[in-house]
Amino acid sequence: MKPHILLSLCPLALAACATLPQPSAAPAAPPRIGQLDSAQVGVQGLVSAADPRAAEAGAEMLRLGGSATDAAIATMLALTVVEPQSSGIGGGGFLLMGDAAGNVDTIDGRETAPAAATGDWFMRGGKPMEFADAQPGGKSVGVPGSMRLVALAHRSHGKLAWKTLFGPAIRLARNGFAVTPRLNHALSDGVATGGFDAAARAIFYDSAGTPRAVGTTIRNPALATTLERIAARGAGDFYSGANAREIASKVSAAPHNPAPMTVADITAYDAKARPAVCGSYRGYRICGMGPPSSGATTVQAILGQLERFDLKALGPQSPVAWHLIAESERLAYADREKYLADGDFIKVPVAGLTDPSYLAQRGELISPDRTLALVQPGTPPGARLIMGAAGKTPEEHGTSHFVVVDRSGNSASYTSTIESAFGSGIMVGGYYLNNELTDFSFVPDVGGIPVANRVEGGKRPRSSMSPTLIYGPDGKLKLALGAAGGATIIVQVAKAIIGVIDWGLPAQQAIALPVLFAPGGNTVMVEKDSALEAMIPALKALGHADVQSRPMPLKANAIERVGDRWVGAADPRSEGAAVAQ
């Protein structure tokens, strides 16, 4: 297991907790990896995010009397500035908002394909494009959803003035922020996309094309101006006028993979309120995001299929426990691949996929002493015969998750993304545009049968984002949770839930547990340099013939209720932190 960041928890009384200094004209300093506390304790409000400067932006809103939703919006805007490789206003996301009574609202801000998109969008010469070729440039860009998402959330759950939420992000962009090791690594590793656009190169690279060094102050006046304009005029300014024209122009005239996107595509975008998808696991109520996210259904499938096994008795050191988790993941991902897509285009059998009887039936296929030779999708109640495509799970580093709880017990669990590191590489107004359309199936049909997640105009690509809220047997919020890391998001969340509920671990330790990823087929991947590597022989003895040790782009954040306190948690693999109100 990788070493954990030591927790230095402040006293229970919030007044005794040291808070971060208020933002000033000085550039915001970078996180110090391995030296920052990754958790704080609060009795009123708390924010946990992938960057402490963004978490502080959210905490500032809580101190001003804002709601959890206000704080989540401010955090997202700040991440646009300080974590440009991962998320922001050029992408989209999913937001869960819960109140103290356990009511959960969800908003779908997933990007959409332009009207001109068709099933062969990513086909070239009769063959699907390689991901590395499809990612940069115009063809991968979906109409961004973030600003419509937060505008809808603010109308229904906000307390502070709209323009107030933009203050911290504007200061960070205008006054400057210091380059972190993670940003520097992303710039070094992703020169092709990070420096794809001349405007981006001027901000993040020197004249020789070298990424700005760790600690270097970055200022992004173009982004500050964009944020100031939206703060003054509202979210509609993003989807009309000069900003919409520049998005359409840059996508349509991109030097690589130009694609037809119009101002009308952008103007027509709307975020949508969706019903939460809730299920149960060992007496806990688990709520997540429905289609086009595959998060809630797949997390609940993994858990529901395991409920008949005594994971608590096995414990996290048991290879059998991880074998059972691997088998459940294989079954859950098989159903995900076949049935999950945008529910506005495809009838997704959500109720059937999360039906306890169906999951118990699927769980009966799992054996503690042997591996399934062949994993196939099941037939959940309400399913139609739609063939899923051969799955692709490209690694991505362009997602961020953050969670908030406010003094009234309201919560927000928000996953925001631009897909791969720096998205499409195209920059508009100081922010990167996403490459979310690569989450569609590149193959439109299999054997003449349409693929559920094929590309279609106006459609939202399937996502693995899994913002989650968990309520205890007492009906009170127990855990707000989510992660970043492509298709591994689902297993990171499921693993953390097992860690808290089955193994009795604090959320910080549950997040830090190593990750096992078995997304179908016969391949099992375990996190490199983790305790799971030592279990590879035991996993092979249980029948997993292909067990590989791989580095994974893992990054999770959570807030947990412990008695009358909120305890924040951030992935020790990341630069994340929790900040108390």
N, C-alpha and C positions, 0 to 999 in steps of 0.2 A: 504494500500500500504506500502511496506517496505520502510524505509527511504532511500533517495538517497544519494549517495556520492556528496558532494558539488563540483561544478565546479569552478575552479579558472583559468580563461582563461588569457593567456599571451597577451601582446599587439599585434596589427595587424602586425606590422613590425617584420619579422622573426628574425632580428638581436637582437631584444629586448627580445626574448623568451629565457628563461634559458633552457639549454640542460643538459641531464644527463651526468655525468662524463664518460670519456673514460674508457673501461675495463682495469683493472690492474691485477696484480698477486693476489690481495686480493679476497677472495670468494665473489661472488655476493650476496648481501643482499636480504632477502625475501621482498615481497610486504607487506605494512602495511595496512591491510584491514580497509576501512573506513577513511583512512588518505591520501591516494594517490589521486591526481587529476585524474579523469577518462577521461578527455578530454584536448587536447591542440589545439591551433590554429596555422596554418601555411599558408604562401602564396606560398610556394614552394613544400615541400613534407611532408608526414605524414605517420605514421604506427600505426595501432591499433591492439593489440593482447591480448591474454588471460593472458600474463605475461609480466610485464614491462621490464624484462631483455631480453626477446625475441624481444619485440618491439624495444628496444634499438639496438639490433643486426641488425635489418632491417634498422633503421635510420642511423646506421653507414655506411651501404652501400650507402644510398642516399647521405650522406656527401662526400663520395668518388667519387661521380659522377655516381653511379649506377642507373639502371632503376628500375621501380616498380617491375619488375619480379626478378631482382637481390635481392632486399630487401625482397621479399616474400620468396625466397629460403633460405636466411640467417635466416629469422624468423622461418621457418619450422625446420631448423637444430638446432637452439637454443632451440626450444620447445622440441625436442627430448631429450635434456639434462635436462631442468628445469621442464618440465611437462611430465614426462615419463609415467604417467598413462593415457595420453590422445591421443598422436599422435606421429609421428616421422617416421624414416626411416624403421621401421619394419611393417609399414602399407601402406596406400594408400590415395588417395584423388582426388579432382577435382579442377582445376584452371581455372578461367576466367581472360583474359587479354584484356583490352580495351585501345584504343588510343584516343587522343583528338578529332579525327574526328568521333568517335562513332563506329569504327570497333571493333568487339569482336571475339577473338579466345578462344577456350576452349580445355583443355587437360584432358583426362580420364586416371587417374592413379589408377583406382580401381583394387583391388586384384583379382586373378583368382584361380579357383579350380584346383587342380592337375589333370592330365590326367586320373588317376584311379577313380576319383569321379563319382558316379552314383546317380540316383534319390533317392535311399534308404540310402544315406550317413548318415542321422540322424535318421534312423528307427532302432528300436531294438525290436525284438520279435513281429514284425508286428505293433508296435506303435511308434509314434514319441518320441524322447528323450525329457526329460525336459531340458530347457535352462541351468539351473545351472549345469547339468551334461555334456552338450555338450560344454559349453564355455571353460573350462580349458583343456589344453593338445593339442595333435596334430591334432585331427579331425577338429577343428575349424579354423585352420590356412590356409589362402590363400597366394599365392605367392605375396610378397610385391611389390607395384607399385611406391612408393614414389620417389626412386632414378631415375627410368626411366622417370617419370613425369618431375622432375626438370631438368634433362639433356636435354629433348626435349624442355622445355620452355627456357632454357638458350641458346640453339643453335639459337632459333628464336627471342628471345626478350632480351637476356642478353647483358650487356655492359662491365662489369668487368670480370677479369680473373676468371675462375672456382674456383681455389684454394682460392681466396680472400673471397669468400662467406662462407667458412668454418671457417674462423678465429675466430669469436666470439664464435661459438659453441665449438670449440676445447679448447679455453681458459676456458669456463665455465666447461667443463668436466675435464680438466687437473688441473685447479687451485681451483675449487670447487665452489659450490653455496649453499645457505642456504635453508633449508627445510621450505616451506610455510605452513600455516594452511591447505590449500586445499590439498596439497600433503600428509601432515600428516594424515588428515582425510581419504584420499583414502587408504593410507597404513593400517590404523586401521580398516577401513570398508572392505577392500579387502585382508585380510591376506592370504586367500586361493589362490588368484591369484598373488597378489603382491609379496608374498614370495614362490610362487610355485617352482621356480628354485633356486638351491643352490647359483648360481652366483648373482642372484637378492637379496637373503636374506643377503648375505655378504655386499651388498652396502647399502640397505635401512633398515635393521633391526640389532639390536644388538645381542649378543650371546644368550640372553634369548628369542629372537624372538619378542622383542618389537620394534615397528616402531621408527625410529629416530625422536627425538623431534623437535618441531618447533624451527628454528634458528640454528639447527645443520648443520655443513658444510659437504656436500656430495661431494666426488670426485669419478669420474668414469673413471679411466685410460683406461679401456678396450674400452669404447666408444670413448675416445679421440684418441686412436690408430686406431680404425675403421674409424673414420672421417678423420684422417690424411692420411690413405691409399687411401681412395676414393678421397680426395682432390688432391692427387699426381697422381693417376692412372686413374681417371675418374669413372663414374657410373658403367661401365662394371665390375669393380672390385667387386662390390656388388653381381653381378649375375653370378660370375664364381669363380673358385679357392677355397680358404679355406673358405670364407664366405658362398658361395653356398653349399659347402659340409656340413658345420656345420648346416645350416638351414635344409637341407634334413635329416641329421642324427638325429637332435633333434626332428623333427616332427615325423619321422618314428619310433623312439625309445622312445617316450614320456612315462613317467610312467603312464599317464592317457590318454586314447583315442589315442593310437598310430595310425598313418595314413600313407599310402604310398605316400610320396612326394619324387621326385627324383631331382637330379641336372639338368636333362634335363627340368623338369617343370620350374625351376628357370631361367635357361639360355634362355628359349623360351619366357619369358615375354617381352611384349612391351607396352609402353604407346601409346595412340592413340589420335590424333587430331580429334575432333568431331565438327560438326556444332553447333553453339549456338542456343538455342531455345528462340526466342524473341516474345513478344506479347505487347499489349498496355493496359493501365489502365488510364482512365480519361486524355488522352493526353500524358501520360508518356510512354516511351518505357522500358519494363522490360525484361532483358536478363538473362538467367540462363543456367544450365547444363542439357543436354538431357540424355537419357538412356545410361548406366544403372542407372543413377540418376533419381529418380522420383520427384526431387525438382522443376525444372522449370515448368513441366506440371501441378503439383498439386498446386503450388503457383499461377500460372496463372488461374487455374480453380477456386480457392477460390475467387480471385479478380474479374474475369470475371463474375461469377455468382452473385456477389454483386453489379455490376456496375449500375443496375437500381434503387438501393436504395440510398436515400440521407443520407449517413452515416455522412456527415459533420453536417447536421442539428441535428441528433440524439446525436452525441458526445460520448466520451468515458465513460461518467457516466451513459449512458442509458442501462438498461437491454435488451431493444429491439435490440439495436445495437449488443450486444454480442450474443443474440439469433440468429440474422441473420448470424453472423459469424459462430456460431456453426452449423447451418443448411447447410451453404455452405461447411464447412469442411466435414461434413458427406457425402455429395454428391461427393466431390472431392476425398476423401479417398476410396469411393466405386469404382470409376473408377481406381484409383491408384492400388488397390488390384487386380483388374481383368486384367489390360492391361500392367502394367509396369514390365519390366524385361530387361535383356541384349539384346539390339537391334541387336547384331550380331547373336543371336540364335532365337529370336522371333521377328516377325514383329509387332513393336509397333506403333500404329496409332498416332504419335506425332502431326501431322498437324490437325487431327480430334479432338484430346483431347484439343487442344488450339484454335480451330476454334471459332471466336466470335459468330457466329450464333448458334453453338452447345452450347456454354456456356450460351448464352442468353436463349436458350430453357431450359437448366438445371436450370437456375436461376428463371424461371417462376414457378418452383415447390416450391419455397421458399415463405412462407407467414410471414408477420410481427406479426401476432397474433395467430399463431398455429404452432405445430411441426409436421413434417412428421412422420406418424406412421411407415412407412417402407421405408428404403432407399435402392435402388438397383442401380447397375451400369447402365449407359446409353449405347447407341450404337453410338459412334462417327463416323464420316465419315472415311471409310477405315478400320474399325475394323473387325477383324476375331473373330469367336466364340471360344475363349479360356477361360476356367474356371479359376478363381482365387482361391487360397487356402484360408482357414480360416486364417485370419491375426494373426500374433503374433507381439507384440510391446514390447519386453523386454526393461526395462530401462537400459541405458548405460551411462557411464560417460567418455568414452574414445575418445572424439573428440575435435578438436580445430578449431576455425576460425580466420582468420586475413586478414586485408585489407591494401593496400598500394596505395598511389598516389605520383607520382614523379613530379619534376619541369617542365617536358614537358607535364603534364596533362595525362600521361599514368597511368593506374590503374591495380591493381591485386586484385582479390577476391578469396581466397584460403581456402578450407575446407580440413583439414588433420585429419586422424583418425587411431586408432588401435581397434576401436569398444568399448568393455567394458573396465572398469578400468583395466589397465595393460594387456589388450588384452587376449591372451591365457595363460599368465603367463610364457611362455617360453622365456628365454633370450638368445640372441646370440650376441657376440661382444659388450656387454654393453647396448643393446637396446632390448625392448620387441617385440615379434612377435604378430601380430594381431589375433583376433578371428572373422574375417569378414565373414567367411563362414556361421556363424549362421544367417546372413541376408538373406540367401536362405530360401525358404519354406521348412520346415521339411517334409511336406507331398508331395510326387511326383505327385499324381493325386487325383482328386475328382470325384467319380462316373465313373472312367475309363477314364476321360478326363485329359490330362496332364496339370499340373499347369505351368503357364508362368515362374514363378520364381523358378522352381525346380532346384535341383543340377545337373550339367553336367560338365564333364571334360573341362577345359579351359574357362569356363563361369564366368562372373562377377556377383556377387550378387546385387540385387536391393538395392539402397541406398536412404536415405532421405536427404542427404547432398544437400544444396541449396545455393551455392555461387551465388551472384546476383549483377548485375550492372544495375543501373536505370538512364535513360537519360531524361532530362526535355523536355518540348515542344519546347525549343530553340535548342535542339539537343546536349546540353552539359551535361556532367556527373553531375548528381544530388546526387547520393548516391551509395556507394559501401557497401555491406551488406552481412552478413551470420551469422550462429549460430551453436552451438553444443547442443546435447541433444536428440539423437535418433530420433524417429518418430516425436518428438515435433519440430524438426528443421524447418520443413515446416511451421508450424503455428506461430512459433516465427518470421520468416521472413515475412510472410503475415501480421501478426499483426503490425509489425514495419512499413511496407509499408503503411498500412492504417493509422497508427499514423502520418506519415509524410505527406502523400498526402491528406487524408480526414480530419484529425484533426489538421493539421498545426503545429504539434509538432516538436521541434528540435529532431534530431536523438537520442540524449542521452535520452530524455524523452520517445520517442517512444519505444526504447529498454527496458526501465524500466517499461513500461506498463505491467500489469499482463497478464498471459497466460491462455487462454481457449483452451482445447484440446478435440475434438470430432471426433475420427478417425473411425467413422462408428458405426453401431449398435445403441443402444439407450442410451449409457453412455456418459455423458459429464463430463470432469474433469476440475476443476478450480484450479489455483495455491493456495496452502495453505498459509495462513497468508497474503492474498492480498485483495484488495478492491472487488474482484469478489466474495469472500465468502459472503458478505452482499447481493449480488444479487441472491443467490441460491433460496430463496423463489419466487422471481419474475421469474426466469428461470423455476422453476417448474410450476408456474401458466401459463406459456406459453406452457406447455406440455412436458417439459423435466422431465420425471419421475425419472430418475436416475442421479442426479448431485452429484458428489463427490469432496471433497476437498483433494488434494494430493500434497505432495512436488514433485517438478519436477527438473530435472537436466538441468537448463537453463544457457546459456552462449552465448552472442551475441557480435559482434563487428561491427563497421561501421565507415565510413568517409563520411561526407556530405559537399557539396559545399554550402556556404552561401556568396552570393555576389562574391568577388574575393578571398575569403579565403577558406581553407579546415579546417573543424572542426571534430576532432576525437571523437568517442563515444565508451564506453566500458560498459558492463553490470554491474550494481552495485551489482549484486548477485555474481560476480566473483572477481578475483584478477587482472582483465584486466586493461590496460591503453593505452593511445595514446601518442606517442612520436613524436615531430616535428623534421624535418631535422636540 
